[in-house]
Amino acid sequence: MLNRVSTYFYQRPGLVLALLLGPPMVYMLVVYLGSLFALLVNSFYYLEEFTGLIVREFTLQTYAQIFNPANREIFFRTATMAGVVTLVDALIAFPLAYYIAKFASPKFKTWLLIAVTIPLWSSYLVRVYAWKLILAKEGILSWFINLFQLDGLLQWLLSFESIGGSSLALSPVGMFIVFVYIWLPYMIIPIQTSLERVPGSLLEASSDLGAKPLQTFRNVILPLAFPGVVAGSIFTFSLTLGDFIIPLVLGNSKYFIGQAVYSYQGTGGNIPLAAAMTMWPVAIMIVYLLTARKLGAFDAL
Amino acid sequence: MSFILRCISKWAVNMMINASMPAIHFDKVSRHFGEVKAVDQADLEIRDGEFFSMLGPSGSGKTTCLRMIAGFDKPTSGQIYLYGQNVSDLPPYERDVNTVFQDYALFPHMNVGDNIAYGLMVKKVEKSERTRRVNDMLDLVKLAGYAGRKPSQLSGGQRQRVALARALINHPKVLLLDEPLGALDLKLRQQMQVELKAIQQRVGITFIFVTHDQEEALTMSDRIAVFNEGKIIQVGTPSEIYEKPASPFVAGFVGTSNLVSGEAAKRITGTEQMFSIRPEKIHLGSANGKLDKDMISVDGVVRDVIYLGLFTRYLVEIEGGGDLVVVEQNLKTTSMDVLSAKGQKVRLSWHKDHISHVGG
C-alpha cells in the first residue's frame, strides 16, 4: 500500500512540487505580499481633516505630506542613525568574526557562537529596558564614568543638541549604544560565515607571494568577506530603520520613522499617512537590496 | 696587477661557494604536533637548480617539510637554510621562495592577470613593468590572451598554469610544488609533467616537488627523497631509488618488488638477509635450462598466471617457501601459451647485480 503511494508520487513529480511548495507560496503571496499591497493601497488614500474620516479615493496628497519639513527631518534622522549604527556594528563585528572564523579552536568557536547568539534568546523588550537602567542617571554606567572621573566628558557629549539630552537614557547617544548592542549578532554571523568560506590556502598564498599581513587583509580578506559585511548591514540597517521601541523607550521628543508611523496610525488615526511613511524604508531597502545583490551579498547569507 | 689577480681569485672563490651552496639545507629538522612526529630529525640537502621530489605516502611528512620551507610552519627544532641563509624564523613574505598550492589557491575575486601580478603588486612594482612581465609569464605557460578571465572560468589544467605563472613571476630562488598535478586527469597530468620539466629547465630555478605518485617522481626528478613516518628513508636519483632501494619500504613503495627473506633467501644467496628483486628482472625458464655465470637461480612452480596483453604476470611458488611475482613481456607468446604455464615447474633466474639487500 505504502509502496503504491510512493510509486504514485514518484511518477508525478509536478504534483509533489505543488504539494511541497503550495502552502508556503500561498502564505507568501496572501499574508506577506498581500499586507504589503494593502499598505501600498492605503498610502494612496487620504484623511479628511474635518471629519477625521479616511477617504478611499486615489490621491497623491498623502505622499506630498511625507515630504514636508518635519517628516523629512524624521526620515533624515532615522537614516543617519541606521547608517552610523551599521558602520559601527561592522567595525566591532569584523575582528570578532575574524577571530571566530580563523583562529578559535573548534571547541572555543562553539562557545563564542553561543555567546554571540544567546542574547537573541531573551526578549528584546527586556533587553531594551535593561539598557534603560544601565544608562540611567543613577545607573551602573554613570557609576563607572564617575569612578574614572569622566563626568565632564559625558556632560560635554550630552550638551550637543543633536545627540545629547538630560541623561544617556534619554538621548540619541544612548539610543545609538543600544541599537549597536541589539543588532550586533546580526552583523557578526554573516561576516563570520563569509570568512569561514575563505580557504586558508588563499591567505597563505598571499603571504607566500610577499604580502605583509596588512596587505593580505586589504587585498584578500576584506574583498572576500565584503559580501558578508553587506549581508550583515542589510539586517542592521533595515532593523534600525523600522524600529520604534528603542526610540520610544530611550528617545526624546524627536521622532524616528517607526515612532511616527506608530503615532500616525494610533493616536492620529491617519492610516494613509502611516502607510505612506512606511513606504520610505521599503523604498530605501529595495534600492539597498538591489545594490547588495550586485555586490554578491546574498551568496553570504 | 697583483690586486687584479687577487680580485679575480676572490671572485672565482665566490663563484665556487655559490655553486656548491645547497639551495635548501635541513639541519636536524623536526616538527612535532603534540605526540605526533610529523617530521623527525630530517637532514637534507637540495642542490642548486635541481628538480627535487619528495615522495611518500600521505602523512609521511613531505608536505610538512614543504610548508616549513615556505614558512607556513615552523620547525619544533633544527634549522632550515636557504642558500646559506637561516630562514627558520622568517615569515613567508620575507622568504625568496614561492609555492604552487595543491588547490591552486587562486584569488577568486581577481582575474588571471591580477592573480599573476599579485606578487609584483604587493612589492609595488610599476604598472607597465607588471603588465610586461605578466604577458611574458602567460606566454611561458601558454595562456596568452587569458589575462582578463576569472579563475572560475578556467579548466583545472589552466588554473594549474596560472598558479605556476603567479609563483614564477617573482623569480623565486626555489619553487615549491605541493602535489600540483593531483587534481588533473591522467592524460593532462602526463602532459603537465613534461611541460613542468621543460619550464624548470628553461627558468633554471630549483623545483621542489611533493608527490605521493612514484611514477610521477621517477619521470620528472633529478633526485628523489623517499619519506615514511616522518623520516627521510632514502635520497637518490630515480634509477638509484628504483634499482637499489635501501629499505623494504622503498622497495615496496617505488614500483613493485619481491622481498625474499629467511630460508628462501638462504637457499638463493647463502644468507638469511632480506633482499629485493624487481619482477621484470626475473627470467622465467624451463626447469632444466642452462645458466650464464653471474646469474642466480631458484626453482619453483607456477601457481597463477594473469594475462595483461602487453605483458603477463606470473605468481611462482619457490623452493624454500614464499611466492615471487614475475613479469614477462608477451614478445612471442600468446594468451593460450602463457595460460598453459600454470602448474608447470620452472626455473627463475636473474643477474646477481639486480638484487639489493634491504636489511631487516
Chai-1 contact restraints between the chains, C-beta under 6 A:
chainA,res_idxA,chainB,res_idxB,connection_type,confidence,min_distance_angstrom,max_distance_angstrom,comment,restraint_id
A,S201,B,F101,contact,1.0,0.0,6.0,A-B,restraint_1
A,S201,B,D103,contact,1.0,0.0,6.0,A-B,restraint_2
A,S201,B,A105,contact,1.0,0.0,6.0,A-B,restraint_3
A,L202,B,A105,contact,1.0,0.0,6.0,A-B,restraint_4
A,E204,B,F72,contact,1.0,0.0,6.0,A-B,restraint_5
A,A205,B,A105,contact,1.0,0.0,6.0,A-B,restraint_6
A,S207,B,P92,contact,1.0,0.0,6.0,A-B,restraint_7
A,S207,B,Y93,contact,1.0,0.0,6.0,A-B,restraint_8
A,D208,B,A70,contact,1.0,0.0,6.0,A-B,restraint_9
A,D208,B,P92,contact,1.0,0.0,6.0,A-B,restraint_10
A,D208,B,N98,contact,1.0,0.0,6.0,A-B,restraint_11
A,D208,B,T99,contact,1.0,0.0,6.0,A-B,restraint_12
A,L209,B,Y118,contact,1.0,0.0,6.0,A-B,restraint_13
A,L209,B,G119,contact,1.0,0.0,6.0,A-B,restraint_14
A,G210,B,Y93,contact,1.0,0.0,6.0,A-B,restraint_15
A,G210,B,G119,contact,1.0,0.0,6.0,A-B,restraint_16
A,G210,B,V122,contact,1.0,0.0,6.0,A-B,restraint_17
A,G210,B,K123,contact,1.0,0.0,6.0,A-B,restraint_18
A,A211,B,Y93,contact,1.0,0.0,6.0,A-B,restraint_19
A,A211,B,V122,contact,1.0,0.0,6.0,A-B,restraint_20
A,K212,B,Y93,contact,1.0,0.0,6.0,A-B,restraint_21
A,Q215,B,V122,contact,1.0,0.0,6.0,A-B,restraint_22
A,P223,B,H109,contact,1.0,0.0,6.0,A-B,restraint_23
